[in-house]
Amino acid sequence: MRILRFFGLLPIVFMLFFAQSNLSSCQKEMEIVRDTIILKDTLFLKDTIRITDTVSCYNLMDSLVAYYNFNGGNLNDSSGNNNHIIFNNAAKTPDRFGRANNAYKFDGITSFMRVANSASLNPKKISLVAMVKFTGFYHGACHGNQILKKGFQDQNDGIYGLRAGVLGIPCANPVDTTVEQIFGYYGNNQFSSIGVVDSIDYIKPNIWMTIVFTYDGTQGKMYIDGKLKQTINGVVPFTPNNFDMLIGRAEHPQYPYWFKGVIDELRVYKRALCEGEVKEISKLKN
């Protein structure tokens, strides 16, 4: 900041300066009177204002590797990477705004989708986005609920996915569906991958939610409806695998983790979305 038109005050400033200099040597003999000077001159601001966020941060099409909006029952990849859905037996249903045939319903028993493996589906950084509504929960072994997964089993390299489950209990225990939580994961097998859970909330059935899991190479984050729920720091290895990406179940026949509910939209990015983008996605009306 620069102050102009200050010259009219210079005589006062010099008088105060010299008065103070003279008083400093005889403070024991004189009483010092302290007063307030009010500056009523004009200020001209010539500094630069910088905006820390950037416009490119909000380009929701940037770095998409797979995008399924399901509008009109469309099963094609709208990212331009040709990662189209090659198998589907889920049923078309209204989306989160009540528009007919713009989402898919999964019955939790046999419904799922398959996307063939490709190089673009093995990113070094990632964001997974899902707009979903749970209508029930899986009661089989280990009682997971798989929204999306790439990898045959959790012990594979190059796995990632979105899943719901009851955390911290043995697989053989009966499932308590009142404490189901969302988590996302990425990396080489479950023992060296990064996993981030919404440790604050339990899933409410029949309520739409927007789930976003991100990993930027050093930090994983979980967002629900645009709000950050947990952050985990970690650098994890990722070795690409050749498995297909499945929607609505896991590949392993013993642990299929069938998803029961409705999926309105899915996105996979090869970068971590910024917080502003996550908030924008949670507000989308398309």
C-alpha positions as CSV (number, residue, x, y, z in Angstrom):
1,M,0.0,0.0,0.0
2,R,1.2,3.5,-0.8
3,I,0.0,6.7,0.9
4,L,-0.2,9.8,-1.3
5,R,-1.1,13.4,-0.5
6,F,0.7,13.1,2.7
7,F,2.8,16.2,2.3
8,G,0.3,18.5,4.1
9,L,1.1,16.5,7.3
10,L,4.9,16.7,7.0
11,P,5.3,19.9,9.2
12,I,3.3,18.2,12.0
13,V,5.4,15.1,11.7
14,F,8.7,17.0,11.8
15,M,7.5,19.1,14.8
16,L,6.6,16.0,16.7
17,F,9.9,14.3,15.8
18,F,12.1,17.3,17.0
19,A,9.9,17.8,20.1
20,Q,10.4,14.2,21.1
21,S,14.1,14.5,20.4
22,N,14.5,17.5,22.8
23,L,12.4,15.9,25.5
24,S,14.4,12.8,25.6
25,S,17.3,14.6,27.4
26,C,15.2,16.3,30.0
27,Q,12.3,14.1,30.8
28,K,12.9,14.6,34.6
29,E,12.4,18.4,34.3
30,M,9.3,18.5,32.0
31,E,5.9,16.8,31.9
32,I,5.4,15.0,28.6
33,V,1.9,15.4,27.1
34,R,0.7,12.4,25.1
35,D,-2.0,12.9,22.5
36,T,-3.6,11.2,19.5
37,I,-3.1,12.3,15.9
38,I,-6.0,11.4,13.6
39,L,-5.0,11.0,10.0
40,K,-7.8,12.2,7.6
41,D,-6.0,12.1,4.3
42,T,-6.6,10.1,1.2
43,L,-5.3,6.6,0.8
44,F,-4.6,5.1,-2.7
45,L,-4.4,1.3,-2.8
46,K,-2.1,0.1,-5.6
47,D,-1.4,-3.4,-4.3
48,T,-2.3,-6.6,-6.2
49,I,-5.1,-8.8,-5.0
50,R,-4.4,-12.5,-5.7
51,I,-7.0,-15.2,-5.8
52,T,-5.6,-18.5,-4.5
53,D,-8.2,-20.7,-6.2
54,T,-8.1,-21.0,-10.0
55,V,-10.7,-21.4,-12.7
56,S,-9.1,-24.6,-13.9
57,C,-9.8,-26.2,-10.6
58,Y,-13.5,-26.2,-11.5
59,N,-13.3,-27.9,-14.9
60,L,-15.3,-31.1,-14.0
61,M,-14.4,-32.7,-17.4
62,D,-10.7,-32.3,-16.9
63,S,-8.9,-35.7,-16.5
64,L,-12.0,-37.8,-16.6
65,V,-11.2,-41.4,-17.6
66,A,-14.7,-42.8,-17.2
67,Y,-18.0,-41.0,-16.8
68,Y,-21.5,-42.7,-16.7
69,N,-24.4,-40.3,-16.3
70,F,-27.0,-43.0,-17.3
71,N,-29.2,-40.4,-18.9
72,G,-31.9,-42.1,-20.9
73,G,-30.4,-45.4,-19.9
74,N,-27.1,-44.6,-21.7
75,L,-24.3,-47.0,-20.8
76,N,-21.6,-45.3,-22.8
77,D,-18.6,-43.6,-21.3
78,S,-19.1,-39.9,-21.7
79,S,-15.4,-39.0,-20.9
80,G,-14.2,-39.8,-24.5
81,N,-12.0,-42.7,-23.4
82,N,-14.3,-45.4,-24.7
83,N,-14.5,-47.2,-21.4
84,H,-18.1,-48.2,-22.2
85,I,-20.2,-50.6,-20.1
86,I,-20.1,-53.9,-21.9
87,F,-22.5,-55.9,-19.7
88,N,-25.5,-54.8,-17.6
89,N,-28.5,-56.5,-16.1
90,A,-29.5,-53.7,-13.7
91,A,-32.9,-52.1,-14.4
92,K,-33.5,-48.5,-15.5
93,T,-35.2,-46.3,-12.9
94,P,-35.8,-42.6,-12.1
95,D,-32.8,-40.6,-11.0
96,R,-32.4,-38.4,-7.9
97,F,-34.6,-35.7,-9.4
98,G,-37.4,-38.2,-10.4
99,R,-36.6,-38.2,-14.1
100,A,-37.5,-41.5,-15.7
101,N,-34.8,-43.9,-16.9
102,N,-31.9,-41.7,-15.9
103,A,-30.5,-44.1,-13.2
104,Y,-30.1,-47.8,-12.6
105,K,-31.5,-50.0,-9.9
106,F,-29.4,-52.9,-8.5
107,D,-31.3,-55.7,-6.7
108,G,-28.5,-56.8,-4.4
109,I,-28.7,-60.3,-5.7
110,T,-27.6,-60.5,-9.4
111,S,-27.5,-57.0,-10.7
112,F,-24.2,-55.5,-11.9
113,M,-22.3,-53.9,-14.7
114,R,-18.9,-54.6,-16.3
115,V,-16.3,-52.3,-17.9
116,A,-13.4,-53.9,-19.8
117,N,-9.9,-53.2,-18.5
118,S,-7.9,-50.5,-20.2
119,A,-4.7,-48.5,-19.6
120,S,-6.7,-45.4,-18.7
121,L,-8.5,-47.2,-15.9
122,N,-5.1,-47.7,-14.0
123,P,-4.4,-44.1,-13.0
124,K,-1.5,-43.0,-10.7
125,K,-3.8,-40.6,-8.9
126,I,-7.6,-40.9,-8.6
127,S,-11.0,-39.5,-7.8
128,L,-14.0,-41.8,-7.5
129,V,-17.5,-40.1,-7.6
130,A,-20.8,-41.9,-7.0
131,M,-24.3,-40.5,-6.6
132,V,-26.2,-43.4,-4.9
133,K,-29.1,-44.4,-2.8
134,F,-28.9,-47.5,-0.6
135,T,-32.2,-49.4,-0.3
136,G,-30.7,-52.4,1.6
137,F,-27.4,-54.1,2.6
138,Y,-25.6,-57.3,1.8
139,H,-25.8,-60.0,4.5
140,G,-23.3,-62.5,3.1
141,A,-19.7,-63.3,4.2
142,C,-17.9,-60.1,5.4
143,H,-21.1,-58.2,4.5
144,G,-19.5,-55.5,2.2
145,N,-21.5,-53.4,-0.3
146,Q,-19.5,-52.8,-3.4
147,I,-20.5,-49.7,-5.4
148,L,-17.5,-49.9,-7.8
149,K,-14.3,-52.0,-7.8
150,K,-11.3,-52.7,-10.0
151,G,-9.5,-55.9,-9.0
152,F,-10.5,-59.5,-8.5
153,Q,-9.9,-59.5,-4.7
154,D,-8.6,-57.1,-2.1
155,Q,-5.2,-58.8,-2.1
156,N,-4.6,-57.8,-5.8
157,D,-2.2,-55.0,-6.8
158,G,-3.6,-52.0,-8.5
159,I,-7.0,-52.1,-6.7
160,Y,-9.4,-49.3,-6.1
161,G,-13.1,-48.9,-5.2
162,L,-16.0,-47.5,-3.2
163,R,-17.6,-49.8,-0.7
164,A,-19.9,-49.6,2.4
165,G,-19.6,-51.9,5.3
166,V,-19.6,-52.4,9.1
167,L,-16.0,-51.8,10.0
168,G,-14.0,-53.4,12.8
169,I,-16.0,-56.6,13.2
170,P,-15.1,-60.2,12.1
171,C,-16.5,-61.4,8.8
172,A,-18.4,-64.2,10.5
173,N,-20.4,-61.9,12.8
174,P,-24.0,-61.0,12.0
175,V,-24.2,-57.7,10.2
176,D,-25.6,-54.6,12.0
177,T,-27.0,-52.5,9.2
178,T,-27.6,-49.5,11.4
179,V,-23.8,-48.8,11.5
180,E,-22.9,-49.1,7.8
181,Q,-20.2,-46.6,6.7
182,I,-18.7,-45.6,3.3
183,F,-15.0,-46.0,2.5
184,G,-12.8,-45.6,-0.5
185,Y,-9.4,-47.3,-1.2
186,Y,-6.5,-47.3,-3.7
187,G,-3.2,-49.1,-4.0
188,N,-1.5,-52.5,-4.0
189,N,-3.6,-55.0,-2.0
190,Q,-5.5,-54.2,1.2
191,F,-2.3,-54.2,3.3
192,S,-0.4,-51.5,1.5
193,S,-3.2,-49.5,0.0
194,I,-4.7,-46.3,1.4
195,G,-8.3,-46.4,2.7
196,V,-10.4,-43.5,3.8
197,V,-13.7,-43.9,5.6
198,D,-16.5,-41.6,6.5
199,S,-16.0,-42.2,10.2
200,I,-18.6,-39.6,11.3
201,D,-21.8,-40.8,9.7
202,Y,-23.8,-44.0,9.2
203,I,-25.6,-44.6,6.0
204,K,-29.3,-43.7,5.9
205,P,-31.2,-46.0,3.6
206,N,-33.4,-44.4,0.9
207,I,-31.5,-41.1,1.1
208,W,-29.5,-39.9,-1.9
209,M,-25.8,-39.2,-1.3
210,T,-22.9,-38.0,-3.3
211,I,-19.7,-39.8,-2.4
212,V,-16.2,-38.6,-3.5
213,F,-13.0,-40.3,-2.7
214,T,-9.7,-38.7,-3.8
215,Y,-6.0,-39.6,-3.7
216,D,-3.3,-37.3,-4.9
217,G,-0.2,-39.4,-4.3
218,T,0.3,-38.3,-0.7
219,Q,-3.1,-37.9,0.8
220,G,-6.5,-39.6,0.6
221,K,-9.8,-37.8,1.3
222,M,-13.4,-38.8,1.7
223,Y,-16.3,-36.4,1.1
224,I,-20.0,-36.9,1.5
225,D,-22.4,-34.4,-0.1
226,G,-19.6,-31.9,-0.5
227,K,-18.3,-32.1,3.1
228,L,-14.9,-33.4,4.0
229,K,-15.2,-36.4,6.4
230,Q,-11.7,-37.7,6.8
231,T,-8.2,-37.2,5.5
232,I,-5.4,-39.8,5.6
233,N,-1.8,-39.2,4.7
234,G,0.3,-41.8,3.0
235,V,2.4,-42.7,-0.1
236,V,1.3,-46.1,-1.5
237,P,2.5,-48.2,-4.4
238,F,0.2,-48.8,-7.3
239,T,0.9,-51.5,-9.9
240,P,-1.7,-51.6,-12.8
241,N,-3.7,-54.8,-13.0
242,N,-5.6,-56.4,-15.9
243,F,-8.9,-56.9,-14.2
244,D,-12.2,-55.3,-15.4
245,M,-13.9,-52.6,-13.4
246,L,-17.2,-53.8,-11.9
247,I,-20.2,-51.7,-10.8
248,G,-22.6,-53.1,-8.2
249,R,-20.5,-56.1,-7.1
250,A,-17.0,-57.4,-6.5
251,E,-15.5,-60.0,-8.8
252,H,-14.6,-62.6,-6.2
253,P,-17.4,-65.3,-6.1
254,Q,-17.0,-65.9,-2.4
255,Y,-17.1,-62.2,-1.5
256,P,-19.4,-60.6,-4.2
257,Y,-20.6,-57.8,-1.9
258,W,-23.7,-57.2,-3.9
259,F,-24.9,-53.6,-3.9
260,K,-28.6,-53.0,-3.3
261,G,-29.8,-49.6,-4.3
262,V,-29.8,-47.0,-7.1
263,I,-26.8,-45.4,-8.9
264,D,-27.5,-42.1,-10.7
265,E,-24.0,-41.2,-11.8
266,L,-20.4,-42.5,-11.6
267,R,-17.1,-40.8,-12.5
268,V,-13.4,-41.9,-12.4
269,Y,-10.7,-39.2,-12.7
270,K,-6.9,-39.6,-13.1
271,R,-6.3,-36.8,-10.6
272,A,-7.5,-35.7,-7.2
273,L,-10.4,-33.3,-7.4
274,C,-10.0,-30.0,-5.4
275,E,-12.5,-29.2,-2.6
276,G,-14.2,-26.6,-4.8
277,E,-14.9,-29.2,-7.5
278,V,-16.3,-31.7,-4.9
279,K,-18.7,-29.0,-3.8
280,E,-19.7,-28.3,-7.3
281,I,-20.3,-31.9,-8.1
282,S,-22.6,-32.3,-5.1
283,K,-24.8,-29.5,-6.5
284,L,-25.1,-30.8,-10.0
285,K,-28.6,-30.9,-11.4
286,N,-27.9,-32.8,-14.7
